[in-house]
Amino acid sequence: MDENKLGGHYLQKYNEELETLRNRVLSMGGLVETQVANAVTALATADLALADDVIQNDVRVNSLEVAIDEHCSEILARHQPAASDLRFIISIIKTITDLERIGDQAEKVARMAVHLAEKDRPRNQYADVRALGEKVTRLVHDALDAFARMDVDTAVNTVREDVSVDRDYETVMRQHITFMMEDPRTISRALDVIWAIRALERIGDHARNMCEYVIYLVRGKDVRHITLDELERAVQEGREMAGGKKRAPGQGEG
């Protein structure tokens, strides 16, 4: 038997398995992104059917996390990957955890949409919440795009945008606290809104986490729990050390 041919066949199958894994993550990400967008729309438009759809679909998100996690465990057991491939698997395990948590937060927004549909609506029809939600949905989309293309620049830009989301969240939070202080009759409604925007802010945090995993995967640098300035410096240093070269999983980086 030709050992070189056998080795080439094995490598091809292994790379195909990694690509399948990557596509499964993107499929899960697409569902989660839709969950977030639909939850925000349901809240802004009092669409109870859409809110219920988001709530029911959370089970699908959870199932995908379990299935992909099991797939990662199988690859680790069969192939014992090293270097960039091992980082790839680790990054996926972490990414699907954050995607599942984004799904949980989207479900919370949908549940608040159900509560708010039963209450008097403000004059602005929750335009402030919708604007924040749309910004957060773009954050999730960009984080998935960074993962799909292994794009460090997009990852850094998305982390930077999360800082803006945090500022917007604080602004909306202050507005609704003011509403409660000025008119106690709005307390119940404002509390539901606060729960919803808190969930949206957490979605932004999870999207940032996903971008940090992309940076870890491409640059081999752990950039968690550091400031944005420190993250940007770490990425720049990594770019200089790597000579700007990206390496895809399965190429066996040492």
SEFI-221520 format. One line per 8 residues: for each residue x, y, z of N, C-alpha, C. Coordinates in steps of 0.2 Angstrom, whole numbers, padded with zeros to 4 digits. Layout:
! SEFI-221520
X/Y/Z/X/Y/Z/X/Y/Z  ...
***
This chain:
! SEFI-221520
0004/-0006/0000/0000/0000/0000/0004/0006/0000  0002/0011/-0004/0006/0017/-0004/0005/0022/0002  0010/0022/0006/0009/0026/0013/0008/0033/0011  0012/0036/0006/0011/0043/0005/0004/0045/0003  0001/0040/-0002/-0006/0041/-0004/-0011/0040/0002  -0010/0036/0006/-0014/0035/0012/-0014/0041/0017  -0008/0044/0018/-0007/0050/0022/-0010/0056/0019  -0010/0056/0012/-0013/0062/0009/-0021/0061/0009
-0023/0055/0009/-0031/0054/0009/-0033/0056/0017  -0029/0054/0022/-0031/0055/0028/-0031/0063/0030  -0026/0066/0027/-0026/0073/0028/-0032/0077/0025  -0033/0074/0019/-0039/0077/0015/-0046/0076/0019  -0047/0070/0022/-0053/0069/0026/-0053/0073/0032  -0047/0074/0035/-0046/0078/0041/-0048/0085/0040  -0045/0088/0035/-0047/0095/0033/-0054/0096/0031  -0057/0091/0028/-0064/0091/0026/-0068/0091/0033
-0066/0087/0038/-0070/0087/0044/-0070/0093/0048  -0064/0097/0047/-0063/0103/0051/-0067/0108/0047  -0068/0108/0040/-0072/0113/0037/-0079/0111/0038  -0081/0105/0039/-0088/0104/0041/-0090/0107/0048  -0085/0106/0052/-0086/0109/0059/-0087/0116/0058  -0083/0119/0055/-0083/0127/0054/-0090/0129/0051  -0092/0125/0046/-0099/0127/0043/-0105/0126/0048  -0104/0121/0052/-0109/0119/0057/-0110/0125/0062
-0104/0128/0064/-0104/0134/0068/-0107/0140/0065  -0105/0141/0059/-0108/0146/0055/-0116/0146/0054  -0118/0139/0053/-0125/0138/0053/-0129/0140/0060  -0126/0138/0065/-0128/0139/0072/-0128/0147/0073  -0123/0150/0071/-0122/0157/0071/-0128/0161/0067  -0129/0158/0061/-0135/0161/0057/-0141/0161/0061  -0143/0155/0064/-0149/0154/0068/-0149/0159/0074  -0144/0160/0077/-0143/0164/0083/-0144/0172/0081
-0141/0174/0075/-0142/0180/0073/-0149/0182/0071  -0152/0177/0068/-0160/0178/0067/-0164/0178/0073  -0162/0175/0078/-0165/0175/0085/-0165/0182/0088  -0159/0185/0087/-0158/0191/0090/-0162/0197/0086  -0162/0196/0080/-0165/0201/0076/-0173/0201/0077  -0175/0194/0077/-0183/0193/0078/-0185/0195/0085  -0181/0194/0090/-0183/0196/0096/-0184/0204/0097  -0179/0208/0094/-0179/0215/0094/-0185/0217/0090
-0186/0214/0084/-0192/0216/0080/-0199/0215/0084  -0199/0209/0087/-0205/0207/0091/-0206/0212/0097  -0201/0215/0100/-0202/0220/0105/-0204/0226/0102  -0201/0228/0097/-0203/0235/0094/-0210/0235/0091  -0212/0230/0089/-0219/0230/0085/-0224/0226/0089  -0223/0224/0095/-0228/0220/0099/-0230/0214/0095  -0226/0210/0091/-0228/0204/0087/-0227/0198/0092  -0233/0196/0095/-0232/0190/0099/-0231/0184/0096
-0233/0183/0090/-0231/0177/0086/-0224/0176/0085  -0221/0182/0083/-0213/0182/0082/-0210/0181/0088  -0212/0184/0094/-0209/0183/0100/-0209/0175/0102  -0215/0172/0101/-0216/0165/0103/-0211/0161/0099  -0210/0163/0092/-0206/0159/0088/-0199/0159/0091  -0197/0165/0093/-0190/0165/0096/-0189/0161/0102  -0194/0161/0106/-0194/0157/0112/-0194/0150/0111  -0198/0147/0106/-0198/0140/0104/-0191/0138/0101
-0188/0143/0097/-0182/0141/0093/-0176/0140/0098  -0177/0143/0104/-0171/0142/0108/-0169/0135/0109  -0173/0130/0109/-0172/0123/0110/-0167/0121/0104  -0168/0124/0098/-0164/0122/0092/-0157/0124/0093  -0156/0130/0096/-0149/0133/0098/-0146/0129/0103  -0149/0127/0108/-0146/0122/0113/-0144/0116/0110  -0148/0113/0106/-0147/0106/0102/-0140/0107/0098  -0140/0112/0094/-0134/0113/0090/-0128/0114/0094
-0128/0117/0100/-0122/0118/0104/-0120/0111/0106  -0124/0107/0109/-0123/0100/0111/-0120/0096/0105  -0123/0096/0099/-0120/0092/0094/-0113/0094/0092  -0112/0101/0091/-0106/0103/0089/-0100/0102/0094  -0102/0102/0100/-0097/0101/0106/-0095/0093/0105  -0100/0089/0104/-0099/0082/0103/-0094/0081/0097  -0095/0084/0092/-0091/0084/0086/-0084/0086/0088  -0083/0091/0091/-0076/0093/0093/-0073/0088/0098
-0077/0085/0102/-0074/0080/0107/-0071/0074/0102  -0075/0072/0097/-0074/0066/0093/-0067/0068/0089  -0066/0074/0087/-0060/0076/0083/-0054/0076/0088  -0055/0078/0094/-0050/0078/0098/-0047/0071/0100  -0052/0067/0101/-0051/0060/0103/-0047/0056/0097  -0050/0057/0091/-0047/0053/0085/-0041/0056/0082  -0040/0063/0082/-0035/0066/0078/-0029/0069/0083  -0031/0070/0089/-0026/0073/0094/-0023/0079/0090
-0027/0084/0088/-0024/0090/0084/-0019/0094/0089  -0014/0097/0085/-0009/0101/0089/-0009/0108/0085  -0006/0113/0089/-0004/0119/0086/-0011/0123/0084  -0011/0125/0077/-0016/0129/0075/-0023/0125/0075  -0022/0119/0073/-0029/0115/0073/-0032/0114/0080  -0027/0114/0085/-0030/0113/0092/-0033/0120/0094  -0030/0125/0092/-0033/0132/0094/-0039/0133/0090  -0040/0130/0084/-0046/0130/0080/-0052/0127/0084
-0050/0121/0087/-0055/0117/0091/-0057/0121/0097  -0052/0123/0101/-0053/0127/0107/-0058/0133/0105  -0056/0136/0100/-0060/0142/0098/-0067/0141/0097  -0068/0135/0093/-0075/0133/0092/-0079/0131/0098  -0076/0128/0102/-0079/0126/0109/-0081/0132/0113  -0077/0137/0113/-0079/0143/0116/-0084/0147/0113  -0083/0147/0106/-0088/0151/0102/-0095/0149/0102  -0096/0142/0102/-0103/0139/0102/-0106/0141/0109
-0102/0141/0115/-0104/0143/0121/-0107/0150/0121  -0103/0154/0118/-0106/0161/0118/-0112/0162/0113  -0112/0158/0108/-0118/0158/0104/-0124/0156/0107  -0123/0150/0111/-0129/0148/0115/-0131/0153/0120  -0127/0156/0123/-0129/0162/0128/-0132/0168/0125  -0130/0169/0119/-0133/0174/0115/-0140/0172/0113  -0141/0166/0112/-0148/0163/0111/-0152/0164/0117  -0149/0163/0123/-0153/0163/0129/-0155/0171/0130
-0151/0175/0129/-0152/0182/0130/-0157/0185/0125  -0157/0182/0118/-0163/0183/0114/-0169/0181/0116  -0169/0175/0119/-0176/0173/0122/-0178/0177/0127  -0174/0180/0132/-0176/0185/0137/-0179/0191/0134  -0176/0193/0128/-0179/0199/0125/-0186/0197/0122  -0187/0191/0120/-0193/0189/0117/-0198/0189/0122  -0196/0186/0128/-0201/0186/0134/-0203/0193/0136  -0198/0198/0136/-0200/0204/0138/-0205/0208/0133
-0204/0205/0127/-0208/0208/0121/-0215/0206/0123  -0216/0200/0125/-0223/0197/0127/-0226/0201/0133  -0222/0203/0138/-0224/0207/0143/-0226/0214/0141  -0222/0217/0137/-0223/0224/0135/-0229/0224/0130  -0230/0219/0127/-0236/0219/0122/-0243/0220/0126  -0243/0218/0132/-0249/0219/0136/-0249/0226/0140  -0244/0230/0139/-0244/0237/0142/-0245/0242/0137  -0246/0248/0140/-0247/0254/0136/-0240/0255/0133
-0240/0257/0126/-0233/0258/0123/-0232/0266/0123  -0225/0267/0124/-0223/0274/0124/-0224/0278/0117  -0223/0284/0117/-0224/0288/0111/-0219/0286/0106  -0213/0285/0108/-0208/0283/0103/-0208/0276/0101  -0213/0272/0103/-0213/0265/0101/-0207/0261/0102  -0203/0262/0107/-0197/0259/0109/-0192/0260/0104  -0192/0266/0100/-0187/0267/0095/-0180/0266/0098  -0179/0268/0104/-0172/0268/0107/-0170/0261/0108
-0174/0257/0110/-0172/0250/0111/-0171/0246/0105  -0175/0248/0100/-0174/0245/0093/-0168/0247/0090  -0166/0253/0091/-0159/0256/0088/-0153/0252/0092  -0154/0251/0098/-0149/0247/0102/-0149/0240/0099  -0155/0237/0099/-0155/0230/0096/-0152/0229/0089  -0154/0234/0085/-0151/0233/0078/-0143/0234/0078  -0141/0238/0083/-0133/0239/0083/-0130/0232/0086  -0134/0229/0091/-0131/0223/0093/-0132/0217/0088
-0137/0217/0084/-0138/0212/0079/-0132/0213/0074  -0130/0219/0072/-0124/0220/0068/-0118/0217/0071  -0117/0218/0077/-0111/0216/0081/-0111/0208/0080  -0116/0205/0081/-0116/0197/0081/-0114/0195/0074  -0117/0199/0069/-0116/0197/0062/-0109/0198/0060  -0106/0204/0063/-0099/0205/0061/-0094/0200/0065  -0096/0198/0071/-0092/0193/0074/-0092/0187/0071  -0097/0185/0068/-0098/0179/0064/-0094/0179/0057
-0094/0185/0054/-0090/0187/0048/-0083/0186/0050  -0081/0189/0055/-0074/0188/0057/-0072/0181/0058  -0076/0177/0061/-0074/0170/0062/-0074/0166/0055  -0079/0168/0051/-0079/0164/0044/-0073/0166/0040  -0071/0172/0040/-0065/0174/0036/-0058/0174/0040  -0059/0172/0046/-0053/0172/0051/-0049/0179/0050  -0054/0184/0051/-0052/0191/0049/-0050/0195/0056  -0044/0196/0058/-0042/0200/0064/-0045/0207/0064
-0044/0210/0058/-0046/0217/0058/-0054/0218/0059  -0058/0214/0056/-0065/0214/0058/-0066/0213/0065  -0062/0208/0068/-0063/0206/0075/-0062/0212/0079  -0056/0216/0078/-0054/0221/0082/-0060/0227/0081  -0062/0228/0075/-0067/0233/0074/-0074/0232/0078  -0075/0225/0078/-0081/0223/0082/-0080/0224/0089  -0075/0223/0092/-0073/0224/0099/-0074/0231/0100  -0071/0235/0096/-0072/0243/0096/-0079/0245/0096
-0083/0242/0092/-0090/0244/0092/-0094/0242/0098  -0092/0237/0101/-0095/0235/0108/-0094/0240/0113  -0089/0244/0113/-0088/0250/0118/-0094/0255/0116  -0096/0256/0110/-0101/0260/0108/-0108/0258/0110  -0109/0251/0110/-0115/0248/0112/-0116/0249/0120  -0110/0248/0123/-0111/0249/0131/-0113/0256/0132  -0110/0261/0129/-0112/0268/0130/-0119/0269/0128  -0122/0266/0123/-0129/0267/0121/-0133/0264/0126
-0131/0258/0129/-0135/0254/0134/-0136/0259/0140  -0130/0262/0142/-0131/0266/0148/-0135/0272/0147  -0135/0275/0141/-0140/0281/0139/-0147/0278/0140  -0149/0273/0137/-0156/0270/0137/-0158/0269/0144  -0153/0266/0148/-0155/0264/0155/-0156/0270/0159  -0152/0275/0158/-0154/0282/0162/-0160/0285/0160  -0162/0284/0153/-0169/0287/0151/-0174/0284/0155  -0174/0277/0155/-0180/0273/0158/-0180/0274/0165
-0174/0275/0169/-0174/0276/0176/-0177/0283/0177  -0176/0288/0173/-0179/0294/0173/-0187/0294/0173  -0189/0290/0168/-0196/0289/0167/-0199/0286/0173  -0196/0281/0176/-0199/0278/0183/-0199/0284/0188  -0194/0288/0189/-0194/0293/0194/-0199/0298/0193  -0201/0300/0186/-0205/0305/0185/-0212/0303/0185  -0214/0297/0183/-0221/0294/0183/-0221/0287/0186  -0222/0286/0192/-0222/0279/0195/-0227/0274/0191
-0231/0276/0187/-0236/0272/0183/-0232/0268/0177  -0226/0271/0176/-0222/0268/0171/-0217/0263/0173  -0217/0262/0180/-0212/0257/0183/-0212/0250/0180  -0218/0247/0180/-0218/0240/0177/-0215/0240/0170  -0218/0244/0166/-0215/0244/0159/-0208/0246/0158  -0205/0251/0162/-0198/0252/0162/-0194/0247/0164  -0196/0243/0169/-0192/0237/0172/-0192/0232/0167  -0197/0231/0163/-0197/0226/0157/-0192/0228/0152
-0192/0235/0150/-0187/0237/0146/-0180/0237/0148  -0179/0238/0154/-0172/0237/0157/-0170/0230/0157  -0174/0225/0158/-0172/0218/0157/-0170/0217/0150  -0174/0220/0145/-0173/0218/0138/-0166/0221/0136  -0165/0228/0138/-0159/0231/0136/-0152/0228/0139  -0153/0226/0145/-0148/0222/0149/-0146/0216/0145  -0151/0212/0142/-0150/0206/0138/-0146/0208/0132  -0148/0214/0129/-0145/0216/0123/-0138/0218/0124
-0136/0221/0130/-0129/0223/0131/-0125/0217/0132  -0128/0211/0135/-0125/0205/0136/-0123/0202/0130  -0128/0202/0125/-0126/0199/0118/-0120/0203/0115  -0120/0209/0116/-0114/0213/0114/-0107/0210/0117  -0108/0209/0123/-0102/0206/0127/-0100/0199/0124  -0105/0195/0122/-0103/0188/0120/-0101/0189/0113  -0103/0194/0109/-0100/0195/0102/-0093/0197/0103  -0091/0201/0108/-0084/0203/0109/-0080/0197/0110
-0083/0192/0115/-0079/0186/0116/-0078/0182/0110  -0082/0182/0106/-0081/0178/0099/-0076/0181/0095  -0075/0187/0095/-0070/0191/0092/-0063/0190/0095  -0063/0189/0101/-0057/0188/0105/-0054/0181/0103  -0059/0176/0102/-0057/0169/0100/-0054/0169/0093  -0057/0174/0089/-0054/0174/0082/-0047/0176/0082  -0045/0182/0087/-0039/0184/0087/-0034/0179/0090  -0037/0175/0095/-0033/0170/0098/-0031/0164/0093
-0036/0163/0089/-0035/0158/0084/-0030/0160/0078  -0030/0166/0076/-0026/0168/0071/-0019/0170/0073  -0019/0174/0079/-0012/0176/0081/-0009/0172/0087  -0013/0167/0090/-0011/0163/0095/-0010/0168/0102  -0014/0173/0102/-0013/0178/0108/-0019/0178/0112  -0019/0177/0118/-0025/0177/0122/-0026/0185/0124  -0032/0187/0122/-0033/0195/0123/-0039/0196/0127  -0041/0191/0131/-0047/0192/0136/-0045/0196/0142
-0050/0199/0144/-0049/0203/0151/-0044/0209/0150  -0043/0212/0144/-0038/0217/0144/-0042/0223/0140  -0040/0229/0141/-0043/0235/0138/-0043/0235/0130  -0047/0239/0127/-0047/0239/0120/-0040/0242/0117  -0037/0247/0121/-0030/0249/0119/-0025/0243/0119  -0025/0239/0124/-0021/0234/0125/-0022/0228/0120  -0028/0227/0118/-0030/0222/0113/-0027/0224/0107  -0028/0231/0105/-0025/0233/0098/-0018/0233/0098
-0014/0234/0103/-0007/0234/0103/-0005/0227/0103  -0009/0222/0106/-0007/0215/0106/-0008/0212/0099  -0013/0214/0095/-0014/0212/0088/-0009/0215/0084  -0007/0221/0085/-0002/0224/0081/0005/0221/0081  0007/0219/0088/0013/0216/0089/0013/0209/0086  0007/0205/0086/0006/0199/0083/0007/0199/0076  0004/0204/0073/0004/0205/0065/0012/0206/0063  0015/0210/0067/0022/0211/0065/0026/0205/0066
0025/0201/0071/0029/0195/0072/0027/0189/0067  0021/0189/0065/0018/0185/0060/0020/0187/0053  0022/0193/0052/0023/0196/0045/0017/0197/0041  0011/0197/0045/0004/0198/0042/0002/0192/0038  0005/0186/0040/0002/0180/0036/-0003/0177/0040  -0009/0175/0037/-0014/0171/0041/-0013/0164/0039  -0015/0160/0044/-0014/0152/0042/-0021/0149/0044  -0024/0146/0040/-0030/0143/0041/-0029/0136/0045
-0034/0134/0048/-0034/0128/0052/-0033/0122/0047  -0029/0117/0050/-0028/0111/0045/-0021/0111/0042  -0018/0117/0042/-0012/0118/0039/-0006/0116/0043  -0007/0114/0049/-0002/0111/0053/0004/0116/0055  0001/0122/0058/0006/0127/0060/0010/0124/0066  0016/0125/0067/0020/0123/0072/0021/0128/0078
***
